C-alpha cells in the first residue's frame, strides 16, 4: 500500500538515490548527502514549530510502499513544500512582459517581448522537489504524491500563503542542453546548465542577481531555439504539467531563470484538492465488503504524524467513510475518528492520460 508521510532521518539513503536518478536533475533536490540531511532536519523542525504565518519552513515528504502487514516499506518517491518560495532570500524568476517602442515622426510602433528579472513570487508557497522511482511513474503513485501536499496545506492553512506555485523543469534538447541557458546564462557564467543547476541546488540561486544583467532581456536578440524554449516544459514532464492544470493551476507570466521552464500559479482556495475536501468519520469494514467507488485522497489529522493514501470514496448513508483495517492502520486512525477526504481529480480525456 502506498502512503505519503513526512521524511525522517532514516530516509536519507533513499532520498539520495531518488535525487540522483531524477530526470532532469532538480535544482531543489540536489544529490548531495549533507544538503539532503539538512533538508530532512529542517522539515522536522518546521513540523515541530508553532506557526502562525508562513516563513522559511520546508516540509519534505516521502512516498512509502508498504507491502502487506509490514510496518515499513520502500521509499519510492519524495516531494516538498516551501512555505515561502523565497524564505530567507529572494526567489528570482524572469517575468514575461511587452514593451512598446513608438515614434510618431517615423510612424513606427513596435511591440517587443522582453524578460525582466523579478522576485515578486518570493512570498508564494512553492510545491517542489518531486521525483518518483521509474517503476511507479504514470501510476496512481503520481496522483498521490503530487496531491498529498494539498491535503496537508488544507489542514494547516496558517502555515502557507494564499497563492501556490509550481516551477516545472524547462525544455532540454537531445544533447541535454538548455537552449535558454546557452543563449543567456552562458555569457555571464561560462559554465554548463548542468553545472550551474547542481551548484544552485547545493548553495542557492541568490548569486543570479549578483551576476545576471538587471536590464530586460529583449527576446529578438536571443537565438530562435532559446525563444522557443521559454515557458516550455521538459518533455518528460508534459503529463505532470497537464495534471497540475487539471487540479486548477494556470501558467503564469513567470519562467525559471536557468532554463525558462514554466511556473504555474493558483489561488490556494480554488485548487480542487482544497476546495473539494471534507471531513468524514471512519467506519472500518473488511476489505472484501467495501463497495466500489471513485478514488479519493484520505489524510489523517496529525501534523508530524501526517499520513495520506488513496482509498475508495465509499460512504455509509450517515456519511462515514468506509476503510479497510489495513487502510485505517496505515493512517493511524480508529473507528469514529474523522479524516480529510478529497475526490481525486483526474485528467480529462482531451488533456492526456496518466
N, C-alpha and C positions, 0 to 999 in steps of 0.2 A: 504494500500500500504506500502511495506517495503522500508525504506530509511535509509542509513548509514550517520551519521553526527558526528561531534566532541562531546565528552562528555561535559556536563555542570553541574554546582553545583546541580541543581535540580534533576539530575540523580542519586545522591548518594544512596538513599534507594534501587533503582532498582539494582545498582551495588553490593550492599551488598547482596541482595537476590541471584543474579546470582553467585557471588563468593562463597556463602555458599552452593549452590546447584551443583557446578561444580564437575564432576566425571571424573577422580580423582581430588582432590583438586590441584589447580595450585599454584606453588611457586610464580609466578609473578602476581597473582591476589588473594591476601590474603583477607579473610573475616574479615577485620579489618577496622572499620569505619574511624579512623584517617588516616590510610595508604591510603585508597581509596580516601579520601577527598584531601589528599596531591597530589595523582596521578592526579586527575582532575585539580587541581590548576597548577600543573607542566605542564600539557598538554596545558592549556590555555596560560601559559607564553611562551611555545615553539611556539605556533601559532602566538603570538603577537610579537615575536622577529624577527629581521632581521638576517637571517642565510646565511653565505657564504660557510660553510663546516660543516659536521656533528659533533656533540659533545654529550653532556649529555641530549639531548632533548628526551622527550617521547610524543607521540601523541596517545591519547586514543579516541576511537570511540564507539558509541552505535548504535545498530540496533533498529529502531523505527517502530512499526506497527501502521500506521495512518489510521483509518477507514474512508471511505467516504470523506467528506469535512472537517473533524475535523482538527483543527490547530495542534494538538499534539496527541500522542497515547501512547501505552505501550512500555516500553523498554524491548526487548526480547533477546538481545544479546549484547556482547561487545568484542572488540579486540583492540590491541595496537601495536604500532611500537616503538622500541627503535632505535634511530638514530645510536647509537653505543651500541653493546651488553654490553661492559664494562662501557662506560661512564666515570664516575669519579673514578671507581675502576676496577680491572681486572675481566674478565669474565672467570671463570675456567671451564674446561672440562677435560675429560680423552681422550687422543689420542691413538687409537689402533696402535700398532707397532709390528714388528717382530724382535727379536734378534736372532743372530746365535751363538751358543756355539759349538766350534770345538776343537778337539785335534788330531794332526797328529800321535802322539805316540800311542794313543788308537784307532785310526781310527774311531773316533766318530764325527759326525756332527748332531746337533740338532737345529731345528728352533723352537723358543719358542715365543708364543704370549704374549704380555705384554700391560699394560695400563700405560701411562705416564701422569702425571699432566701437563696441558697446559693452557696457556692464550692467544694463538695466534688468537683466534676468537674475542678478545676484541673489535676490530675496525670494525667488520662487522655489518650491520644493521640487527636487530632481529625482526621478526614477532612473537608476543607473546600474552599471556593473552586472548586467545579466548575462550569464552564459550557462550552457547546458551540455551535458555529455552527449556526444554524437548519437548514441543509441536511442536517446529519448527525444530527439528533435522531431518536430512535426507530429507530436503525440499530445495526449491530454496533459502531459507534464508541462508543456509550454503554456497552456492555458493557466494552469495552476500557479506556476512560478511568476508569470507576469502579473497576475491579478491578485495574488495573495497580499501583495503590498498595499493594494487599495483597501482590502479588508482591515488591515492594520491602521491605515490612515483614518478610515471611517470611525474606528473606535476611539481614537485619540486625536481629535481634530486640533486641539490646542497645541499639539507638537508640530503642526505643519502649516504651510502657507495656504492661502485661498486659491492660488494658481499652482498647477502641477505641470511639469515639463519633462520631456524625454528627448535626449540627444541621440539620434540614430547614427551608426557608423556610416561614414561617407564612401563615395564610389572609389574603388581602386581598379586599375586596369589589369590586363592579363599578366603583366610583369609585377604585379603587386605594388605598383607605384600610384601615388595620388596626383592626378593631373593638376589639381589646385595647388598643392604644396610645391610641385615642381615649377609652377608659374609664379608663385608668390613667395612662400616661405624660404625657398632655396636661396633667393637673392640676399637674404638677411642672416641666414644661419649656416649655409654651406654644409648642411647635414641632411641625410635622407629623412623621409617622413617616418620610417620605422624607428630610426634612432631618436628623433625628437619625441615621438609618441611614447617610447619607453622612458625617456628622461622625464617627461611631464608626469607620467604615472608614478614614478618614484619620488619626484620633487613636487612641483606644481606647475600651473600654466601662467603664473604671475609674471614670469620673465618675458612673456609675449609682449606685454605693454611696454617693457623696457627697451625692446629691440625693434618690434614691428612699427611701421610708419603710422603716425597718428592721423594722417590725412586720408580722405576717402580713396578707395581703390576704384578706378574707372574700369568697368568691365570690358569696354572695347580695346583696352590696352593689354588684356590678358590673352592667352592662347585660346583658340577655339575649343580645345579639349578641356581647359580649365573652366571656361564659361559653361560648357555643357555639364560639368560635374557639380555645379553649385546647386545645392538643395536636392541632390540625387543620393539615394541611399545605396549602401553596398548591396550587390546582387544577392548575397546570402541572407539579407535582412528584409527583403521585399515583403515577405509574408508577415513578418513581425510588425512592420510599419502598417500594413493593411489591418492587422488585428488591433493595433492601438487606435487607429481611426474608427474601427467598428465600436471600440469602447467609448469613444467620444472626443478623442484628441483631434486637433487640426494642425496643419502646417502653419508655422509662424513665419515672420519675416527674417528670423534669425537662423544663421548656419554656424557650424563649428569653425573655429579659427584655424584648425590644422587642415582638415580635408573637405570643408564646406558641406558636411553632412547635414541633413535637415534636422531642425529642432521643433518638436511638436509641443503644443500647449493646450491646456484646457482649464476651465473653472472647475475646481475640485468638486463642488456640489452637483455639477452637471454630468459627471462621469457615471456611466451605467453602474459600475461596481459599487458606487457610493450612494447614488440616488435611489437605486432599487433594493438596497439591503433592508433587512428587517429582523427582528428578534423572535425566536421561537423556542419554547421549552422542548427538551429532548424526551423522546419516548423510545426506549430500547426494545428492539424486536429481533428475533432470529433472522439471519441473513436471507434464508430461503423464503421468509414470509414478507419481505419488503417488496412493495409494488414497483413496477417500472414507472419511471418519470424522467423529466428532463434533468440534466445535470445542474448542480449548484455548488458554489463555494460555501464552505461551512467553517467558521472560526470560533474558537473559544474566547473567553473574556479575560484571559490572563495577559499581563504585559510582558514580563520576562519569560513567561512560560507560554507565549503565543504559539498556537498551532492552527494550521489551516489545511483542509483537504477537500477533495471533490466527493460529493455524495449525491444520491438521487433526491430531488426536491419532492419528497413524498410526505404529505401532511395528513394527520388524522382529522376527522370532522371538527375537532376542537382546536385545530391549529398547531398541534405538536409535530415536530419534525421527527420522523422515524429513522433511527440509525441502528446499524448492527452493533453487537457488543464490541467487535474489533474497532469500528469507527469511533465509538464512544471512548474506548480505551486510548486510542491514538490522540484524540482531542483532550483527554484527561477531564472528561465531564461525566456526571452522574445523571440518572433519570430525573427529569424535572428542572435540571439546570438549563438556563437559556443560552442559546448560541446565535451568532450572527450569520445570516444566510442571504446569499445573492444568487439569483438565477444566472447561469452562465450565458454571457452574451457572445455568440459565435459569429464568425464572418458570414455575411450574406453570400449567396451563390455567385453574384456578379462581382464580389470583392476578392475572390480567390478561395483557396482551400487550405486548411491547416492539417 
